[in-house]
Amino acid sequence: MSYLLRVTVPDRPGSLGGLAVALGSVDANIVSLDVVEHFDGAAIDDIVVDVPTGALPDTLITAAESLDGVSVVSLRPFDGRIGAHQELQLIDSVSTSGRKALGVLAQELPGVLGVSWALVVENDDAGARLLARGDSAPGDVDSLGVPMPVGEHAIEVDPTTEGLPDSWTVMDTALASAGLGGRLVLVIGRIGGPDFRPAELARFGYFAGIVSSVLPASARSAEK
């Protein structure tokens, strides 16, 4: 089993080493690590770990929080790897996938950004039409009752906005959106949270901007 562990650790030398030892004590193997944000003498890190089949995920929390100043923000099953090179690989795949580019983007992005699902919609005045969804995205979303909110950069989206699926609120889904040029909007969701950090939104916005610049013209008219 693999899990994505988000932790807050003291921003000082040795913190990550101590955490690695603590996780190793419960047979957890660190697969990849990404520093999400630094703030006020602390750092938020995303860590993908493999644990033996049958191991209780609570042992990861106990091991991590046995260290002074370490707290677990979230823990959830995760199938993927995180890191900047993963984003570059996805950008390359999108740029060479022709009409399938939006499908590739929606399918692969959750494992790259550490979110639950991704989809691409096309806004119009009445709402938004689904163009592409990953396998992990909600299966009951073909259209939205409102255009998907989008700003100059990536923004958080309130899941309780009228016209968005009720399931997004029921499942306490943290949402963010970013424009892909024209009427296309890239939407990501993280079921159960946590909310997106400012650094995550900035990263998502930069990623979407690059994807927009390399997205094949044939993909912009692709159907779901």
KOLFI-272780 format. One record per atom (N, C-alpha, C): chain; y, x, z. Coordinates in nm, 3 decimals, padded with zeros to 5 digits, always signed. Atoms other than C-alpha are relative to their C-alpha. Layout:
<pts>
PT   ch        py        px        pz
PT    A         Y         X         Z
...
</pts>
This chain:
<pts>
PT   ch        py        px        pz
PT    A   -00.121   +00.084   +00.000
PT    A   +00.000   +00.000   +00.000
PT    A   +00.125   +00.087   +00.000
PT    A   -00.129   -00.070   +00.001
PT    A   +00.355   +00.110   -00.070
PT    A   +00.107   -00.092   +00.058
PT    A   -00.109   +00.075   -00.061
PT    A   +00.663   +00.003   +00.121
PT    A   +00.132   +00.071   -00.026
PT    A   -00.135   -00.054   +00.009
PT    A   +01.036   +00.050   +00.081
PT    A   +00.065   -00.018   +00.136
PT    A   -00.056   -00.002   -00.134
PT    A   +01.186   +00.144   +00.414
PT    A   +00.146   +00.040   -00.009
PT    A   -00.142   -00.035   -00.007
PT    A   +01.562   +00.132   +00.459
PT    A   +00.035   +00.030   +00.145
PT    A   -00.029   -00.045   -00.136
PT    A   +01.678   +00.327   +00.762
PT    A   +00.142   +00.053   +00.011
PT    A   -00.125   -00.067   -00.035
PT    A   +02.000   +00.435   +00.925
PT    A   -00.035   +00.119   +00.087
PT    A   +00.031   -00.123   -00.074
PT    A   +01.981   +00.795   +01.047
PT    A   +00.128   +00.074   +00.030
PT    A   -00.116   -00.084   -00.027
PT    A   +02.228   +01.034   +01.211
PT    A   +00.023   +00.096   -00.117
PT    A   -00.034   -00.087   +00.113
PT    A   +02.408   +01.232   +00.941
PT    A   +00.018   +00.143   +00.050
PT    A   -00.003   -00.137   -00.050
PT    A   +02.316   +01.573   +01.073
PT    A   -00.126   +00.073   -00.044
PT    A   +00.116   -00.076   +00.045
PT    A   +02.077   +01.857   +00.979
PT    A   -00.123   -00.032   +00.084
PT    A   +00.126   +00.022   -00.070
PT    A   +01.715   +01.790   +01.066
PT    A   -00.041   -00.143   +00.014
PT    A   +00.032   +00.142   -00.020
PT    A   +01.734   +01.412   +01.076
PT    A   -00.114   -00.045   -00.090
PT    A   +00.104   +00.044   +00.093
PT    A   +01.526   +01.357   +00.764
PT    A   -00.132   +00.071   +00.026
PT    A   +00.122   -00.072   -00.033
PT    A   +01.279   +01.626   +00.865
PT    A   -00.072   -00.064   +00.117
PT    A   +00.060   +00.066   -00.114
PT    A   +01.223   +01.459   +01.199
PT    A   -00.060   -00.134   -00.037
PT    A   +00.051   +00.129   +00.043
PT    A   +01.179   +01.124   +01.030
PT    A   -00.128   +00.017   -00.080
PT    A   +00.122   -00.025   +00.078
PT    A   +00.923   +01.268   +00.788
PT    A   -00.118   +00.029   +00.092
PT    A   +00.107   -00.030   -00.096
PT    A   +00.722   +01.404   +01.081
PT    A   -00.045   -00.127   +00.071
PT    A   +00.034   +00.123   -00.070
PT    A   +00.740   +01.072   +01.263
PT    A   -00.082   -00.093   -00.088
PT    A   +00.076   +00.086   +00.091
PT    A   +00.621   +00.878   +00.957
PT    A   -00.137   +00.059   -00.029
PT    A   +00.128   -00.065   +00.023
PT    A   +00.348   +01.133   +00.896
PT    A   -00.097   -00.022   +00.115
PT    A   +00.086   +00.021   -00.117
PT    A   +00.219   +01.071   +01.247
PT    A   -00.076   -00.131   -00.006
PT    A   +00.073   +00.127   +00.019
PT    A   +00.115   +00.720   +01.136
PT    A   -00.059   -00.005   -00.141
PT    A   +00.067   -00.014   +00.130
PT    A   -00.036   +00.849   +00.809
PT    A   +00.079   -00.058   -00.116
PT    A   -00.084   +00.045   +00.110
PT    A   +00.259   +00.744   +00.595
PT    A   +00.042   +00.121   -00.083
PT    A   -00.035   -00.108   +00.091
PT    A   +00.321   +00.962   +00.290
PT    A   +00.127   -00.037   -00.075
PT    A   -00.126   +00.026   +00.069
PT    A   +00.679   +00.980   +00.161
PT    A   -00.015   +00.032   -00.148
PT    A   +00.014   -00.014   +00.145
PT    A   +00.677   +00.925   -00.216
PT    A   +00.133   +00.033   -00.066
PT    A   -00.133   -00.028   +00.054
PT    A   +01.049   +00.919   -00.292
PT    A   +00.104   -00.042   +00.102
PT    A   -00.107   +00.024   -00.096
PT    A   +01.380   +00.909   -00.110
PT    A   +00.133   -00.003   -00.074
PT    A   -00.132   +00.011   +00.061
PT    A   +01.731   +00.804   -00.203
PT    A   +00.103   -00.022   +00.110
PT    A   -00.109   +00.019   -00.096
PT    A   +02.047   +00.844   +00.005
PT    A   +00.093   -00.106   -00.057
PT    A   -00.078   +00.112   +00.049
PT    A   +02.227   +00.512   -00.033
PT    A   +00.148   +00.020   +00.028
PT    A   -00.141   -00.004   -00.040
PT    A   +02.548   +00.577   +00.160
PT    A   +00.016   +00.083   +00.127
PT    A   -00.040   -00.068   -00.123
PT    A   +02.720   +00.792   +00.422
PT    A   +00.117   -00.076   +00.062
PT    A   -00.113   +00.066   -00.066
PT    A   +02.948   +00.633   +00.682
PT    A   -00.003   +00.032   +00.150
PT    A   -00.019   -00.015   -00.145
PT    A   +03.081   +00.709   +01.032
PT    A   -00.108   +00.084   +00.067
PT    A   +00.097   -00.088   -00.063
PT    A   +02.846   +00.997   +01.108
PT    A   -00.145   -00.041   -00.018
PT    A   +00.137   +00.047   +00.025
PT    A   +02.539   +00.813   +00.978
PT    A   -00.024   -00.006   -00.149
PT    A   +00.039   +00.016   +00.141
PT    A   +02.349   +00.779   +00.652
PT    A   -00.101   -00.112   -00.010
PT    A   +00.101   +00.101   +00.031
PT    A   +02.154   +00.492   +00.502
PT    A   -00.088   +00.055   -00.110
PT    A   +00.096   -00.056   +00.095
PT    A   +01.841   +00.610   +00.324
PT    A   -00.104   -00.105   -00.037
PT    A   +00.114   +00.079   +00.047
PT    A   +01.583   +00.425   +00.115
PT    A   -00.117   +00.095   -00.020
PT    A   +00.117   -00.086   +00.005
PT    A   +01.236   +00.574   +00.153
PT    A   -00.120   -00.081   -00.045
PT    A   +00.124   +00.062   +00.043
PT    A   +00.928   +00.473   -00.043
PT    A   -00.116   +00.079   +00.061
PT    A   +00.113   -00.065   -00.065
PT    A   +00.611   +00.545   +00.154
PT    A   -00.130   -00.069   -00.040
PT    A   +00.135   +00.052   +00.017
PT    A   +00.241   +00.502   +00.088
PT    A   -00.070   +00.004   +00.135
PT    A   +00.077   +00.004   -00.125
PT    A   +00.021   +00.397   +00.380
PT    A   -00.144   -00.039   -00.034
PT    A   +00.140   +00.034   +00.027
PT    A   -00.358   +00.362   +00.405
PT    A   -00.021   -00.151   -00.006
PT    A   +00.035   +00.142   +00.008
PT    A   -00.510   +00.027   +00.311
PT    A   -00.036   -00.053   +00.138
PT    A   +00.028   +00.061   -00.130
PT    A   -00.515   -00.199   +00.614
PT    A   +00.095   +00.043   +00.111
PT    A   -00.095   -00.044   -00.103
PT    A   -00.243   -00.010   +00.801
PT    A   +00.106   -00.107   +00.022
PT    A   -00.101   +00.100   -00.033
PT    A   +00.006   -00.235   +00.980
PT    A   +00.139   +00.055   -00.028
PT    A   -00.134   -00.050   +00.031
PT    A   +00.360   -00.201   +00.841
PT    A   +00.088   +00.017   +00.124
PT    A   -00.081   -00.014   -00.122
PT    A   +00.500   -00.246   +01.193
PT    A   -00.007   +00.140   +00.057
PT    A   +00.009   -00.137   -00.053
PT    A   +00.375   +00.104   +01.274
PT    A   +00.107   +00.089   -00.061
PT    A   -00.108   -00.078   +00.061
PT    A   +00.634   +00.240   +01.030
PT    A   +00.130   -00.019   +00.077
PT    A   -00.122   +00.028   -00.077
PT    A   +00.912   +00.069   +01.222
PT    A   -00.005   +00.070   +00.134
PT    A   +00.014   -00.063   -00.131
PT    A   +00.779   +00.190   +01.555
PT    A   +00.017   +00.151   -00.007
PT    A   -00.009   -00.145   +00.014
PT    A   +00.745   +00.547   +01.431
PT    A   +00.142   +00.043   -00.029
PT    A   -00.136   -00.038   +00.036
PT    A   +01.090   +00.559   +01.274
PT    A   +00.095   -00.017   +00.117
PT    A   -00.095   +00.030   -00.107
PT    A   +01.270   +00.402   +01.568
PT    A   -00.035   +00.071   +00.131
PT    A   +00.028   -00.085   -00.117
PT    A   +01.101   +00.638   +01.814
PT    A   +00.096   +00.117   +00.007
PT    A   -00.096   -00.110   +00.006
PT    A   +01.364   +00.890   +01.704
PT    A   +00.138   -00.047   +00.044
PT    A   -00.134   +00.034   -00.050
PT    A   +01.704   +00.892   +01.871
PT    A   +00.096   -00.020   -00.118
PT    A   -00.102   +00.027   +00.100
PT    A   +01.971   +00.730   +01.653
PT    A   -00.052   -00.057   -00.130
PT    A   +00.059   +00.056   +00.122
PT    A   +01.729   +00.597   +01.388
PT    A   -00.027   -00.149   +00.019
PT    A   +00.030   +00.142   -00.004
PT    A   +01.714   +00.225   +01.315
PT    A   -00.046   -00.046   -00.138
PT    A   +00.055   +00.053   +00.125
PT    A   +01.521   +00.032   +01.051
PT    A   +00.081   -00.122   -00.040
PT    A   -00.078   +00.111   +00.052
PT    A   +01.738   -00.197   +00.840
PT    A   -00.090   -00.105   -00.064
PT    A   +00.093   +00.092   +00.065
PT    A   +01.457   -00.349   +00.633
PT    A   -00.126   +00.074   -00.038
PT    A   +00.128   -00.054   +00.042
PT    A   +01.096   -00.299   +00.534
PT    A   -00.069   -00.107   -00.084
PT    A   +00.067   +00.098   +00.085
PT    A   +00.918   -00.466   +00.244
PT    A   -00.093   +00.070   -00.097
PT    A   +00.089   -00.057   +00.102
PT    A   +00.632   -00.409   +00.001
PT    A   +00.078   +00.037   -00.125
PT    A   -00.077   -00.048   +00.115
PT    A   +00.747   -00.216   -00.302
PT    A   -00.091   +00.078   -00.092
PT    A   +00.079   -00.070   +00.101
PT    A   +00.585   -00.098   -00.622
PT    A   +00.095   +00.070   -00.096
PT    A   -00.093   -00.072   +00.085
PT    A   +00.802   +00.169   -00.775
PT    A   +00.041   +00.131   +00.064
PT    A   -00.056   -00.125   -00.049
PT    A   +00.988   +00.492   -00.725
PT    A   +00.151   -00.009   -00.015
PT    A   -00.145   +00.005   +00.006
PT    A   +01.357   +00.542   -00.659
PT    A   +00.055   +00.140   -00.019
PT    A   -00.060   -00.130   +00.027
PT    A   +01.588   +00.820   -00.771
PT    A   +00.077   -00.005   -00.131
PT    A   -00.087   +00.003   +00.117
PT    A   +01.851   +00.901   -01.032
PT    A   -00.075   +00.020   -00.130
PT    A   +00.071   -00.025   +00.125
PT    A   +01.597   +01.027   -01.287
PT    A   -00.067   -00.127   -00.051
PT    A   +00.060   +00.127   +00.043
PT    A   +01.433   +00.683   -01.288
PT    A   +00.100   -00.083   -00.079
PT    A   -00.104   +00.074   +00.071
PT    A   +01.762   +00.527   -01.395
PT    A   +00.022   +00.058   -00.139
PT    A   -00.019   -00.064   +00.130
PT    A   +01.801   +00.780   -01.674
PT    A   -00.114   -00.035   -00.094
PT    A   +00.114   +00.036   +00.083
PT    A   +01.451   +00.707   -01.799
PT    A   +00.011   -00.144   -00.051
PT    A   -00.015   +00.139   +00.041
PT    A   +01.523   +00.333   -01.804
PT    A   +00.110   -00.015   -00.104
PT    A   -00.108   +00.005   +00.099
PT    A   +01.851   +00.382   -01.990
PT    A   -00.053   +00.047   -00.136
PT    A   +00.058   -00.049   +00.125
PT    A   +01.661   +00.584   -02.251
PT    A   -00.092   -00.104   -00.062
PT    A   +00.091   +00.102   +00.051
PT    A   +01.396   +00.312   -02.280
PT    A   +00.075   -00.117   -00.060
PT    A   -00.079   +00.111   +00.049
PT    A   +01.656   +00.040   -02.322
PT    A   +00.063   +00.034   -00.135
PT    A   -00.072   -00.039   +00.122
PT    A   +01.841   +00.232   -02.592
PT    A   -00.092   +00.006   -00.121
PT    A   +00.093   -00.017   +00.112
PT    A   +01.525   +00.266   -02.803
PT    A   -00.095   -00.119   -00.017
PT    A   +00.094   +00.113   +00.001
PT    A   +01.366   -00.077   -02.752
PT    A   +00.039   -00.114   -00.092
PT    A   -00.038   +00.102   +00.096
PT    A   +01.552   -00.279   -03.016
PT    A   +00.016   -00.137   +00.063
PT    A   -00.013   +00.137   -00.049
PT    A   +01.523   -00.656   -02.967
PT    A   -00.068   -00.022   +00.135
PT    A   +00.070   +00.014   -00.128
PT    A   +01.296   -00.602   -02.666
PT    A   +00.077   +00.063   +00.117
PT    A   -00.072   -00.078   -00.100
PT    A   +01.564   -00.407   -02.476
PT    A   +00.031   -00.080   +00.126
PT    A   -00.034   +00.078   -00.118
PT    A   +01.671   -00.691   -02.246
PT    A   -00.123   -00.027   +00.086
PT    A   +00.124   +00.020   -00.074
PT    A   +01.310   -00.761   -02.151
PT    A   -00.042   +00.125   +00.075
PT    A   +00.031   -00.128   -00.066
PT    A   +01.251   -00.394   -02.074
PT    A   +00.091   +00.020   +00.120
PT    A   -00.098   -00.017   -00.107
PT    A   +01.567   -00.385   -01.865
PT    A   -00.035   -00.089   +00.120
PT    A   +00.029   +00.092   -00.110
PT    A   +01.477   -00.694   -01.661
PT    A   -00.132   +00.032   +00.069
PT    A   +00.131   -00.030   -00.056
PT    A   +01.118   -00.583   -01.612
PT    A   +00.003   +00.125   +00.086
PT    A   +00.007   -00.130   -00.065
PT    A   +01.182   -00.225   -01.506
PT    A   +00.106   +00.024   +00.107
PT    A   -00.111   -00.029   -00.091
PT    A   +01.509   -00.245   -01.314
PT    A   -00.033   -00.018   +00.148
PT    A   +00.029   +00.013   -00.144
PT    A   +01.369   -00.377   -00.981
PT    A   -00.062   +00.124   +00.061
PT    A   +00.064   -00.120   -00.052
PT    A   +01.151   -00.070   -00.941
PT    A   +00.089   +00.121   +00.001
PT    A   -00.095   -00.112   +00.007
PT    A   +01.445   +00.157   -01.021
PT    A   +00.107   -00.011   +00.108
PT    A   -00.109   +00.020   -00.096
PT    A   +01.711   +00.005   -00.796
PT    A   -00.050   -00.046   +00.138
PT    A   +00.052   +00.042   -00.129
PT    A   +01.481   -00.108   -00.515
PT    A   +00.038   -00.143   +00.035
PT    A   -00.031   +00.140   -00.024
PT    A   +01.546   -00.481   -00.557
PT    A   -00.125   -00.083   -00.031
PT    A   +00.117   +00.085   +00.018
PT    A   +01.312   -00.780   -00.579
PT    A   -00.019   -00.044   -00.144
PT    A   +00.012   +00.049   +00.137
PT    A   +01.391   -00.902   -00.929
PT    A   +00.130   +00.023   -00.076
PT    A   -00.117   -00.013   +00.087
PT    A   +01.628   -00.883   -01.225
PT    A   -00.014   -00.098   -00.115
PT    A   -00.001   +00.084   +00.120
PT    A   +01.729   -01.114   -01.507
PT    A   +00.131   +00.021   -00.075
PT    A   -00.118   -00.008   +00.085
PT    A   +01.977   -01.122   -01.793
PT    A   +00.033   -00.140   -00.048
PT    A   -00.043   +00.131   +00.046
PT    A   +02.179   -01.434   -01.871
PT    A   +00.117   +00.016   -00.096
PT    A   -00.115   +00.006   +00.089
PT    A   +02.434   -01.530   -02.134
PT    A   +00.089   -00.115   +00.045
PT    A   -00.094   +00.101   -00.048
PT    A   +02.737   -01.714   -02.000
PT    A   +00.059   -00.081   -00.114
PT    A   -00.090   +00.079   +00.084
PT    A   +02.908   -02.004   -02.172
PT    A   +00.082   -00.088   +00.093
PT    A   -00.091   +00.076   -00.084
PT    A   +03.163   -02.255   -02.049
PT    A   -00.072   -00.093   +00.097
PT    A   +00.071   +00.098   -00.082
PT    A   +02.902   -02.494   -01.908
PT    A   -00.093   +00.064   +00.103
PT    A   +00.096   -00.063   -00.090
PT    A   +02.668   -02.249   -01.743
PT    A   -00.048   +00.131   -00.056
PT    A   +00.056   -00.126   +00.047
PT    A   +02.439   -01.959   -01.816
PT    A   -00.142   -00.024   -00.048
PT    A   +00.132   +00.015   +00.061
PT    A   +02.129   -01.939   -02.037
PT    A   -00.079   +00.128   +00.022
PT    A   +00.086   -00.115   -00.025
PT    A   +01.840   -01.713   -01.942
PT    A   -00.041   +00.067   -00.131
PT    A   +00.045   -00.077   +00.115
PT    A   +01.770   -01.438   -02.195
PT    A   -00.124   +00.083   +00.030
PT    A   +00.114   -00.085   -00.034
PT    A   +01.525   -01.215   -02.009
PT    A   -00.020   +00.000   +00.151
PT    A   +00.034   -00.011   -00.142
PT    A   +01.346   -01.203   -01.675
PT    A   -00.116   +00.097   +00.016
PT    A   +00.115   -00.081   -00.032
PT    A   +01.113   -00.954   -01.515
PT    A   -00.110   -00.086   +00.059
PT    A   +00.112   +00.076   -00.054
PT    A   +00.769   -01.063   -01.395
PT    A   +00.023   -00.045   +00.143
PT    A   -00.022   +00.033   -00.141
PT    A   +00.892   -01.065   -01.035
PT    A   +00.116   -00.098   +00.020
PT    A   -00.115   +00.089   -00.013
PT    A   +01.196   -01.287   -01.109
PT    A   -00.045   -00.144   +00.017
PT    A   +00.035   +00.141   -00.017
PT    A   +01.201   -01.658   -01.018
PT    A   -00.042   -00.061   -00.132
PT    A   +00.054   +00.056   +00.123
PT    A   +00.998   -01.854   -01.270
PT    A   +00.060   -00.133   -00.039
PT    A   -00.055   +00.133   +00.026
PT    A   +01.200   -02.175   -01.248
PT    A   +00.145   +00.004   -00.046
PT    A   -00.139   -00.015   +00.042
PT    A   +01.528   -02.041   -01.385
PT    A   +00.006   +00.015   -00.152
PT    A   -00.023   -00.005   +00.144
PT    A   +01.590   -02.128   -01.748
PT    A   +00.149   -00.005   -00.032
PT    A   -00.144   +00.008   +00.017
PT    A   +01.958   -02.204   -01.707
PT    A   +00.064   -00.020   +00.136
PT    A   -00.076   +00.016   -00.123
PT    A   +02.226   -02.212   -01.439
PT    A   +00.108   -00.104   -00.024
PT    A   -00.099   +00.106   +00.013
PT    A   +02.466   -02.496   -01.372
PT    A   +00.142   +00.048   -00.007
PT    A   -00.133   -00.060   +00.009
PT    A   +02.761   -02.258   -01.370
PT    A   -00.014   +00.135   -00.070
PT    A   +00.005   -00.136   +00.051
PT    A   +02.849   -01.937   -01.553
PT    A   -00.026   +00.097   +00.116
PT    A   +00.028   -00.096   -00.105
PT    A   +02.719   -01.641   -01.354
PT    A   +00.126   +00.079   +00.031
PT    A   -00.122   -00.073   -00.033
PT    A   +03.010   -01.484   -01.164
PT    A   -00.011   +00.147   -00.041
PT    A   -00.002   -00.140   +00.039
PT    A   +03.107   -01.142   -01.295
PT    A   +00.142   +00.051   +00.012
PT    A   -00.131   -00.059   -00.016
PT    A   +03.394   -00.908   -01.222
PT    A   +00.017   +00.121   -00.090
PT    A   -00.023   -00.121   +00.079
PT    A   +03.543   -00.593   -01.370
PT    A   -00.108   +00.103   +00.027
PT    A   +00.111   -00.087   -00.039
PT    A   +03.275   -00.402   -01.179
PT    A   -00.111   -00.089   +00.057
PT    A   +00.107   +00.078   -00.062
PT    A   +02.951   -00.508   -01.013
PT    A   +00.053   -00.069   +00.125
PT    A   -00.047   +00.077   -00.115
PT    A   +03.007   -00.777   -00.751
PT    A   -00.119   -00.067   +00.070
PT    A   +00.095   +00.083   -00.072
PT    A   +02.814   -00.955   -00.481
PT    A   +00.023   -00.145   -00.041
PT    A   -00.007   +00.142   +00.036
PT    A   +02.737   -01.320   -00.555
PT    A   -00.053   -00.082   +00.116
PT    A   +00.042   +00.089   -00.108
PT    A   +02.715   -01.595   -00.296
PT    A   -00.113   -00.090   -00.051
PT    A   +00.112   +00.081   +00.051
PT    A   +02.369   -01.756   -00.340
PT    A   +00.018   -00.149   +00.022
PT    A   -00.023   +00.142   -00.025
PT    A   +02.504   -02.086   -00.205
PT    A   +00.097   -00.061   -00.101
PT    A   -00.091   +00.052   +00.102
PT    A   +02.740   -02.121   -00.504
PT    A   -00.062   -00.121   -00.070
PT    A   +00.051   +00.121   +00.064
PT    A   +02.702   -02.471   -00.648
PT    A   -00.037   +00.030   -00.145
PT    A   +00.048   -00.024   +00.136
PT    A   +02.497   -02.461   -00.967
PT    A   -00.105   +00.109   -00.007
PT    A   +00.105   -00.101   -00.005
PT    A   +02.277   -02.167   -00.864
PT    A   -00.124   -00.061   +00.064
PT    A   +00.124   +00.058   -00.053
PT    A   +01.911   -02.235   -00.776
PT    A   -00.002   -00.003   +00.152
PT    A   +00.009   +00.013   -00.145
PT    A   +01.854   -02.364   -00.423
PT    A   -00.094   +00.104   +00.060
PT    A   +00.099   -00.095   -00.051
PT    A   +01.560   -02.126   -00.389
PT    A   +00.064   +00.134   +00.036
PT    A   -00.065   -00.126   -00.033
PT    A   +01.798   -01.831   -00.386
PT    A   +00.058   -00.003   +00.140
PT    A   -00.051   +00.014   -00.136
PT    A   +01.955   -01.964   -00.067
PT    A   -00.115   -00.010   +00.099
PT    A   +00.114   +00.020   -00.090
PT    A   +01.626   -02.076   +00.088
PT    A   -00.069   +00.132   +00.031
PT    A   +00.069   -00.128   -00.019
PT    A   +01.479   -01.729   +00.040
PT    A   +00.094   +00.111   +00.045
PT    A   -00.097   -00.095   -00.053
PT    A   +01.793   -01.562   +00.177
PT    A   +00.014   +00.121   -00.092
PT    A   -00.005   -00.105   +00.101
PT    A   +01.838   -01.365   -00.143
PT    A   +00.140   +00.060   -00.011
PT    A   -00.125   -00.071   +00.028
PT    A   +02.112   -01.102   -00.165
PT    A   +00.012   +00.015   -00.150
PT    A   -00.020   +00.002   +00.145
PT    A   +02.261   -01.125   -00.515
PT    A   +00.114   +00.091   -00.041
PT    A   -00.110   -00.075   +00.060
PT    A   +02.474   -00.902   -00.734
PT    A   -00.007   -00.017   -00.151
PT    A   -00.005   +00.013   +00.145
PT    A   +02.587   -00.923   -01.095
PT    A   +00.093   +00.104   -00.059
PT    A   -00.085   -00.095   +00.072
PT    A   +02.739   -00.692   -01.352
PT    A   -00.002   -00.036   -00.148
PT    A   -00.010   +00.032   +00.142
PT    A   +02.860   -00.746   -01.707
PT    A   -00.068   +00.104   -00.086
PT    A   +00.062   -00.088   +00.098
PT    A   +02.673   -00.604   -02.004
PT    A   +00.075   -00.004   -00.133
PT    A   -00.079   +00.012   +00.121
PT    A   +02.952   -00.665   -02.252
PT    A   -00.011   -00.139   -00.060
PT    A   +00.000   +00.135   +00.054
PT    A   +03.051   -00.990   -02.418
PT    A   -00.032   -00.101   +00.109
PT    A   +00.037   +00.104   -00.095
PT    A   +02.888   -01.285   -02.242
PT    A   -00.126   +00.033   +00.079
PT    A   +00.124   -00.036   -00.068
PT    A   +02.583   -01.099   -02.115
PT    A   +00.027   +00.047   +00.143
PT    A   -00.013   -00.037   -00.141
PT    A   +02.538   -01.062   -01.740
PT    A   -00.136   +00.042   +00.052
PT    A   +00.120   -00.050   -00.066
PT    A   +02.279   -00.858   -01.553
PT    A   +00.005   -00.041   +00.146
PT    A   +00.005   +00.053   -00.136
PT    A   +02.173   -01.019   -01.225
PT    A   -00.118   +00.062   +00.074
PT    A   +00.109   -00.052   -00.082
PT    A   +01.968   -00.860   -00.945
PT    A   -00.004   -00.076   +00.131
PT    A   +00.017   +00.070   -00.126
PT    A   +01.827   -01.022   -00.634
PT    A   -00.091   +00.077   +00.093
PT    A   +00.084   -00.064   -00.102
PT    A   +01.684   -00.886   -00.310
PT    A   -00.037   -00.106   +00.102
PT    A   +00.045   +00.109   -00.086
PT    A   +01.479   -01.148   -00.129
PT    A   -00.003   +00.046   +00.145
PT    A   -00.005   -00.034   -00.141
PT    A   +01.543   -01.148   +00.245
PT    A   +00.103   +00.104   +00.037
PT    A   -00.101   -00.102   -00.025
PT    A   +01.829   -00.900   +00.208
PT    A   -00.063   +00.138   +00.008
PT    A   -00.135   +00.013   -00.055
PT    A   +01.978   -00.678   +00.321
PT    A   +00.105   -00.016   -00.109
PT    A   -00.112   +00.009   +00.094
PT    A   +02.318   -00.735   +00.160
PT    A   +00.021   +00.134   -00.069
PT    A   -00.027   -00.122   +00.075
PT    A   +02.426   -00.485   -00.101
PT    A   +00.115   +00.077   +00.062
PT    A   -00.103   -00.089   -00.052
PT    A   +02.623   -00.190   +00.033
PT    A   +00.101   +00.031   -00.111
PT    A   -00.100   -00.036   +00.102
PT    A   +02.948   -00.087   -00.143
PT    A   -00.048   +00.109   -00.095
PT    A   +00.049   -00.107   +00.086
PT    A   +02.780   +00.228   -00.271
PT    A   -00.105   -00.051   -00.098
PT    A   +00.099   +00.058   +00.090
PT    A   +02.496   +00.021   -00.417
PT    A   +00.067   -00.077   -00.113
PT    A   -00.072   +00.075   +00.103
PT    A   +02.739   -00.206   -00.599
PT    A   +00.065   +00.095   -00.100
PT    A   -00.061   -00.097   +00.090
PT    A   +02.922   +00.096   -00.739
PT    A   -00.105   +00.060   -00.093
PT    A   +00.109   -00.057   +00.080
PT    A   +02.594   +00.247   -00.858
PT    A   -00.049   -00.099   -00.104
PT    A   +00.045   +00.105   +00.091
PT    A   +02.483   -00.082   -01.012
PT    A   +00.102   -00.020   -00.112
PT    A   -00.104   +00.017   +00.100
PT    A   +02.816   -00.116   -01.189
PT    A   +00.001   +00.113   -00.101
PT    A   +00.004   -00.113   +00.092
PT    A   +02.799   +00.234   -01.334
PT    A   -00.121   -00.011   -00.093
PT    A   +00.123   +00.013   +00.079
PT    A   +02.442   +00.173   -01.448
PT    A   +00.019   -00.105   -00.109
PT    A   -00.019   +00.107   +00.097
PT    A   +02.532   -00.157   -01.617
PT    A   +00.097   +00.043   -00.110
PT    A   -00.095   -00.047   +00.100
PT    A   +02.828   +00.008   -01.790
PT    A   -00.064   +00.091   -00.103
PT    A   +00.068   -00.090   +00.094
PT    A   +02.609   +00.277   -01.940
PT    A   -00.097   -00.079   -00.088
PT    A   +00.094   +00.082   +00.078
PT    A   +02.344   +00.023   -02.043
PT    A   +00.075   -00.079   -00.108
PT    A   -00.079   +00.077   +00.096
PT    A   +02.613   -00.186   -02.211
PT    A   +00.036   +00.085   -00.122
PT    A   -00.043   -00.088   +00.110
PT    A   +02.718   +00.113   -02.419
PT    A   -00.116   +00.041   -00.090
PT    A   +00.114   -00.044   +00.081
PT    A   +02.364   +00.190   -02.541
PT    A   -00.089   -00.117   -00.043
PT    A   +00.083   +00.116   +00.030
PT    A   +02.225   -00.165   -02.570
PT    A   -00.002   -00.026   -00.150
PT    A   +00.007   +00.025   +00.144
PT    A   +02.099   -00.220   -02.926
PT    A   +00.063   -00.134   -00.037
PT    A   -00.065   +00.123   +00.044
PT    A   +02.298   -00.481   -03.118
PT    A   -00.100   -00.113   -00.019
PT    A   +00.102   +00.103   +00.022
PT    A   +01.974   -00.664   -03.202
PT    A   -00.041   -00.069   +00.128
PT    A   +00.042   +00.059   -00.127
PT    A   +01.907   -00.722   -02.833
PT    A   +00.098   -00.105   +00.049
PT    A   -00.101   +00.091   -00.052
PT    A   +02.231   -00.912   -02.776
PT    A   -00.021   -00.143   -00.046
PT    A   +00.029   +00.135   +00.045
PT    A   +02.099   -01.208   -02.969
PT    A   -00.147   -00.038   +00.024
PT    A   +00.142   +00.024   -00.024
PT    A   +01.741   -01.187   -02.842
PT    A   -00.019   -00.122   +00.087
PT    A   +00.033   +00.116   -00.082
PT    A   +01.580   -01.497   -02.698
PT    A   -00.087   +00.046   +00.118
PT    A   +00.080   -00.033   -00.116
PT    A   +01.405   -01.507   -02.363
PT    A   -00.149   +00.011   -00.038
</pts>
